[in-house]
Amino acid sequence: MVTNSANFAGGAVEALTAVLAEEQQHYQRLLDLARRQGRLMTGHDLEGLHDNTRQFNETLAAAQVVRSQREQLARDLMQDSGTTEAGSLSAWLYEQPAPLRHALQQPVQAVRRAAAELARTNEMNRRLANFCLDLVEEEAALLRRCLLSDPSGCYDREAQPTLNEQGGTLKRQA
């Protein structure tokens, strides 16, 4: 149903625009933290990862609150326009007059772009984490095989098994 943006009382369009801008800022912060996470994983910075994860979780909680506000404002705006179907804000905007569409289209697209980039970055980080876990598993398997074949676990400077009084230690990593 097409409606006139002047019919929306209480600045619903302005409120939704402000919440969309805030949501986009949260997603951008999450994106920055996700990119940092990838660098920290590559650099094996466990302390940095711990701090980054804490910041990510705090920002994610705030983003979820704002997302809920946006969803409620969008539902209210669509209901005020006479829409009875629960649908997406983008689909609803497509049917609205140009002034209303123009007021909300850019903030909606900015949130979508940030969320899509965040999803891509999170997927890359998931793959990187799986790769790192595979490497750790492979290294542990190598170490187990070496220790089973040489229970003393001693190696010299050339990473060759050696026997000395320091049984069970690694003198040099293989």
Helices and strands as residue ranges (DSSP letters): G 5-7, G 9-11, H 12-42, H 46-80, H 89-94, H 98-149
